[in-house]
Amino acid sequence: MTAPTCNIHATAIVLGTAGFLITGPSGSGKSAFALSCISEARRRGRFAALVADDRVDLTLENNRIIARCPASIRGLIEIRGGGIVAVETVSACVLDWAIMPARPSRDPRLPPENEELQLQIGRTLPLLRVPVETLVSPLDALHALLPKKLAL
């Protein structure tokens, strides 16, 4: 029996030991959010890496959601307006959370409670809306939302 699998439009990263699936429409800042968090975590001496940018392969293995990168884009991330660049990656991660970049000027002030992202493999991830385009860095905002789960 093969595990459920799907390919979705998203970005996946690892920060410390936590895996994050960054979701949202094209142009919402998924890649920029990922690159910012990875760079900032590394400056702080913490482990951080890209798994996949733009397309993510998801599978369900041992009751855990696993993210992998399609071979054709492995090790690449887009800097919108700047081009596609090579970055250090890991081959896979267990996903713990989904993130949606939020823009305070156009998104609701408070997100829905206990929001979840429904995945095509029949599972959900808890969804966090993390503000971008503010004075707070994406990593600091993420750490404030998950203080006990994200050791940075």
C-alpha positions, -999 to 999 in steps of 0.1 A, spaced: 0 0 0 15 34 -10 13 64 12 -10 93 1 11 119 -18 5 152 -35 24 182 -49 13 216 -37 22 253 -44 40 262 -11 74 265 5 88 242 32 116 251 57 131 237 89 139 260 118 156 242 146 137 209 148 104 223 136 91 219 100 70 247 85 49 247 53 45 283 41 13 287 20 -5 315 2 -13 327 -33 15 335 -58 32 368 -48 22 366 -11 58 364 1 63 327 8 98 326 -6 108 360 10 94 348 44 114 316 41 146 332 32 143 358 59 136 332 86 165 310 74 190 338 73 180 353 106 181 319 124 215 312 110 228 346 121 216 336 156 236 304 154 206 281 149 199 254 124 177 264 95 173 251 60 151 252 29 134 220 20 115 232 -11 104 265 -27 74 270 -49 64 233 -52 64 208 -23 58 171 -24 38 159 6 35 123 18 20 107 49 45 84 65 41 67 100 12 92 106 35 122 100 33 147 72 66 147 53 77 175 29 102 169 1 114 189 -29 108 178 -65 142 170 -80 140 196 -107 140 225 -82 161 211 -54 184 237 -38 168 266 -55 147 296 -42 132 326 -60 140 361 -49 111 379 -66 125 405 -90 160 393 -84 161 358 -98 165 322 -87 194 314 -64 210 283 -49 207 278 -12 215 250 13 187 225 17 178 194 35 161 165 16 130 163 38 113 173 70 84 164 92 59 193 90 46 207 123 29 239 113 16 258 83 23 295 80 4 321 59 22 354 54 -3 382 65 -3 418 56 -17 439 84 -29 466 60 -53 443 42 -58 412 64 -80 409 95 -66 423 127 -70 389 144 -69 355 128 -95 328 132 -90 307 164 -76 272 159 -72 276 122 -60 246 102 -48 241 67 -65 212 50 -40 191 29 -48 170 -1 -34 139 17 -63 139 41 -46 156 70 -44 191 84 -17 213 99 -23 240 125 -21 273 106 -4 305 119 -9 338 101 24 357 106 26 394 98 51 405 71 59 440 60 61 452 96 89 464 119 90 429 135 111 403 117 92 373 105 113 350 127 107 372 158 69 372 150 70 334 146 89 330 179 64 352 197 35 331 184 53 298 193 75 306 223 75 271 237 77 253 204 104 273 186 137 275 205 155 304 188 
